[in-house]
């Protein structure tokens, strides 16, 4: 069936709502997360998962426009 039918549409809408709720939670806790996340420990994991590449990691860890750990996080 094109589009997957009404059950699939309901499922996709539920997933979208859950994703929106998760992002809202991240946004609400951004300050706390940025204070406690260690970019030097997180970026290798993000590279392993292919979320960022080597250039992105280098930019996060060494960019002069990101002078503090909080900014890098």
C-alpha positions, -999 to +999 in steps of 0.1 A: +000+000+000+014+034-009+020+055+022+016+024+045-020+030+054-036+046+084-018+024+110+016+033+096+006+070+095-004+068+132+029+051+140+050+076+121+031+105+139+038+089+173+075+086+164+076+122+153+059+133+186+084+113+206+113+128+187+099+163+192+096+156+230+132+143+232+145+174+214+125+197+237+141+179+267+175+184+252+168+221+247+154+225+282+186+210+296+211+225+272+229+246+298+234+217+322+245+194+294+270+219+280+286+222+315+291+185+320+298+171+286+335+166+279+339+172+241+373+154+241+355+122+253+324+126+232+339+134+198+356+100+193+323+083+199+305+106+175+332+098+149+328+061+155+291+064+149+298+085+117+279+115+131+309+137+125+341+133+106+378+140+115+375+176+102+345+182+124+362+168+154+393+189+148+371+220+145+352+213+177+384+206+197+407+232+183+387+261+168+398+295+182+361+307+180+353+280+206+376+290+235+358+272+264+347+237+270+311+249+273+313+264+238+328+233+224+302+211+240 
